[in-house]
Amino acid sequence: MFVTQSGSHHVAQSGSKHATRTFRPYAALVAAFSLVAALLLTAGAPAPAYAADNGRWSVYPSSGQPGGRPYFFLMADPGTTLKDKVTVTNKADEPLTFKLYASDAYNTPRDGGFAVRALGEKQRGIGAWAKPAKSRVTVPPKKSLDIPLTIKVPESAEPGDHPGALVALDEQIDPAEGSVEVGVQRAVGARIYLRVGGPTVPGLSVENVKMKHDKPLVPGFGKSTATITYTLHNRGNVTLNPKVELTAKGLFGRKLLDRDLTKVPAELLPLQKVELTERWSGAPQLDWGDVELTATSKDVKTTGSTSFLALPWLVAGAILAILLGGVSIWVAKRRKARATAA
């Protein structure tokens, strides 16, 4: 197995190597063409205002001065060509060789983090339009290289945001600590935020709201916890920074819960959807009501909701027994009445 790392994140890829810690030739190809680089963003955290850096090398837009652009923020109309440069800095004590390529960005399904498509995957946006002048570079130790970057926006490009990254993948595959079956290949990417001219249409929806209740056996004993799952869906063509509020009401409209959620993607990219989970500790053990999620971003407001019935198992069993007893009595009376009539 290969594990690709970028910053504090990693994504596993399949492959193998010999017990002598030398990789099989085909394994390097698997690593090179099956890469997914996760780029320096966790759900709920704001985008960091610094160059993509893992301590050994960094990738950032060339600015000609320290503390320049942390990312590529670009605007273009369909059919235009942009020229820029990317800087790759080697902070190590030995030369490093990188593969350079552009890739489309997406939100990870697990937590909505910012990630980019694998090197061998089909690129449809910035990953297909952006080309570095060199696809492979060797950077001397403690040195930087500026590589020209060309972005050709096709005439057919859809208006709105097209996020991605310019990735520098280290060609070296290192053995993972404590394992002879796992190799580590690292990548760092400078994000590209490209907006293509035309109508911008923000769109957001909260979908598939569900609530699962951990019911106690006896009411009043033990702590009741509920798990609420929902899908946050960016239906528009611009990146959103959503805020989500969770409210719950019980019988007769009693307010049970009202809080802002923190496990929400800082950036929800166009046409992306993410399934999220929220735990409700201390949920009611005996109640009937609704939970509602309200998401807002860029003057867009949308809600999703579901109903719940909190009923301890003992109470549910007693109610079921009463109902079954009532049905049995009713059936017995009906049979007796028919027998008497006959």
N, C-alpha and C positions, 0 to 999 in steps of 0.2 A: 504494500500500500504506500502511496505517496501522500504527504500532507503538505498542502500549499499554505503558507502563512503570509500575512500582511499585517503589520502592527501586532495587535494582540489577538487577531482572529485567524482561524484556519479552516480550510475545507479539505476533507479527505478525498483522495482519488485512488482508483484501483491500480495495482501494479505489484511487483515483487522484486526481490534481490537475493543474491546468494548469501549463505551464512558467513561467508568471508567478507561481507560488507562491500562487495563490488556489484554494481547494478548490471542487470542484463541489458543488452543493447535495446531491445524493444521496449523496455521499461522507460527509458529516457524519452522515447517517442510518445508513449502514453502520457507521461508527465507534461511534455511540451504541447500536446494537442488536446489535452483534457483538463486544462487549467481553469479554475474558477478563482478569481482574486477577490477577496472580501476587503472593502476599502474603508477602514477607519471611521466607522459609524455604528453605534449601537442604538437600538430603539429607544426613543425618548431623549437622546442626547443631542445637543445642537451640533451642527457641523463645525469642526475645529478650524480656527483661522490661522493655520500654518501649513507648510508644505507637507506632503505625504512622506513620512520618514519612519524607518524601522530601526534606526540606530547605526546601520551599516551603509545605507545609501538612501538618497531622497530623490524625489521627482517633483518638479514644479515648473510653472510657466516662467520662461526667461523674462527678466525685467531689467537687468543691467544694474540693479541696486539691491542692497540687503533689505529684507522685509518687504519685498514686492508682493506680487499677486500670489495668493495661496492656491488659487484654482484658475482655470480658464473660464471667464465669464464673457460670452460672445453673443452677438446678434448678427443675423444675416437674412437676406431675402432669398427665396428659391432661385436657383440658377446662378448664384454668386460663388466666388472662391475666396477663402480667407487664408492668409499667410501668418504664421506665428512661429514660435520656437519653444522647445521644451528643454529644460536643463536637468541632467542626471549627474548627481554628485556622489562620488565614491568616498566614504569616510573610513574605509578599512585600510589596513596596512599592506594589502596585496591587490593586484589588478582584479577587476570583476567584469565579467562578460554578461551582457543582458540581451534578451530578445525584446524588441519594442513593438507594440501594436496597440491599436485603438479598439475599444470594446463598448458595447451598449450596457447601460446600467439597468438594474431592476431592484425591486424590494424583495428581500428574502421572505418566503412564506412563514417561517417560524416566528420572527419578531419584527419584520419590516426593515431590517438593516439594509444599508446601501451596499450593493454588490454588483459585479459586472459579469457578462457572459464569458463562457469558456473560449479559449483561443480557437478551438475547432468548431464552435457553434456558428450558426447563421447570424450575421450581423445585419440589421435593417436600418439603423439610424446612424449616429455618430461613429459607431464602430465600422461602418462601411464607407463613410464619407471622409474620415480623417486618416491621413497616411504620413508617418514620419519619413524623413528623407533616407534613413537607414533603419532596417529591420533588425540589425544586430550590431552592437557596439561594445567595445572594450574600453573601460574607463580606468586610467592609471590610479594608483593609490593617492588619496588626499587631493584628487583633482575633480574638475567638473567639465562636462561636455555640453555644448548647446547644439541641439539637433533641430533643423528646420521641420516645421509641421505644416501640411497643406490640408485644408478642409474644403472639399468641393460639395456644395449643397445642390442636390439635383433640382431640376425644374418641378418635379413631381412631389417635392418634400412637403409634408403636411405642416401647417402652421402650428406654433406652440413650442413646448420645451422638448428637447432631445438630449437627455443627460447621458453621460458615459465617462470614460477615463482613458488616459494614455498610460499604459502599463509597462513597467520595466520588470521583466522576469529574469531572475538570476538563473543562469544555465547550470550552475552547480547544484547537485543533489546531495544533501548531507544526511548521514544516518541519524535517525531519531534516537534520543537518549533512552538507553535501556532496552532497545529492540533491534533485532537484525532483520525484521520483516517490514520495517517502516522507514521510508526516506522522506526528507523534508526539502521542499523547493519553495523559495520565497519570492513574493512579488510585491511591488509597491506601485501605486497608480496616482497620477494627478487627475483630479476630477475635471470633467469638461461639462459646463452648463451652457448649452447652445439653445437660443430661442430663434426660431424661424418666423419671419414676419408674416402677419396675417391675423385673422380674428382669434382671440384667446377666449376659450370657453371653460371656466372652472366648473367642475361637477363632482359631487361627492354623495355617497349613499352609505347607510348603515344597514347591513343585510344579515340574514340568518341568525338572528338573536335567539339564543337558547340558554336555559338555566337548569342546572342539575343540582339537586338538593341532597346533602348528606343527612338523612333523617335519623334522629335518635330513636331508640326502641321505646323509651318511656318519656313522655313530655316533662320538661323541667330538669332532666338529667343529661349531662354531657353538653358539649358545645356544638351548635348547628352551624355548618358551613355550606355555602352555595358557590358553585362555579358558573360564571357567566361567560359564554363565548359569543363572539360576533365577528362579522367581516366588515372591514373598512375598505371601501372601493372608490378609487379615483376614476371617475367616468369622463373627466375632461382632458384637455390637452396641455395643462400647465401643472407644475409641481405645487403641491399643497403642504402646508404646515398645520395639520389638524389638531384641534383641541377637542377632547371628548369628556362629557359630563355624564355620570351615572346617577340616576335617581330611582327610588323604589317606593311604592305606596302599597299599603295594606288595605284591609276592610275599611269602608267608609272614608276612603281617601287619606288615611293616616300616613304621614311621611315617615318612612323607615330608613331611608338612606339618601344622601346627597353629597357627592364628592367628584372632584376632577381627577381623571385618570392620568397616571404617569407613564404607563407602559404603552405609549403611543409613538409610532414612527415620527421622527423629527421632520422627515421629508417623505411624503407619499408621492411617488412619481406617476406621470400620466399613464392612465389605463391599467394601473397596478392594483391588486387587491391583496389584503393581508388578513389572516384569521388571528384574532387576539383573544386572550383569556384574562378574566379578572376574578379574583377570589373575594368573596363576601363573608368575612368572619363575623359570627354572631348573627347570622340570618335568622329570621323568625322560625320557631319550631311549629307554630300553629297559626296559620294565617292564609289569606287568599288575596292576591293583589297582582301588581304589574311592575316590571322593571323597564326602564326606558333609557336609551343611550342617545344623547344629543351631540352631534359632531358639527363643528364650525370651522371655517377657513375661507379667507378671501371673500367675505360677504356671502358665503354659501352656508346655509344651515339645514341640517337634515336629521331625522330621528328614526330610530328603530326600536321596537318593543316586543315583549312577550309577557304572557300571564304565568303565574305560578300558584300552586296549591301546596302549602307546607302542612304536612300531616304526619305526625309520628306513627311508627309502625303499630304500636299498641292501640292507638286510637283508630287507625285505619282498619286493623283487625277487628276491633269491637264493632265499628260501624258495619263492616262486611258481615259479621256474625248476626247483627240485628237485622240487616236486610235479608240475609238468607233465611233467618228464622221467620221473618214476616212473610216471605214468599212461601215458605213451607206451610205456614198456618193458612194462608190464602188458598193454596192448592188443596189442602186437606178439607177446608170448608166447601170448596167448589165440588170436590168429589162426593162429600157427604150430602150436599144439596141435590146432586144428580141422582145419587142412590135413593134419597127420600122421594124424589119426583117419580122415579121409576116404580 
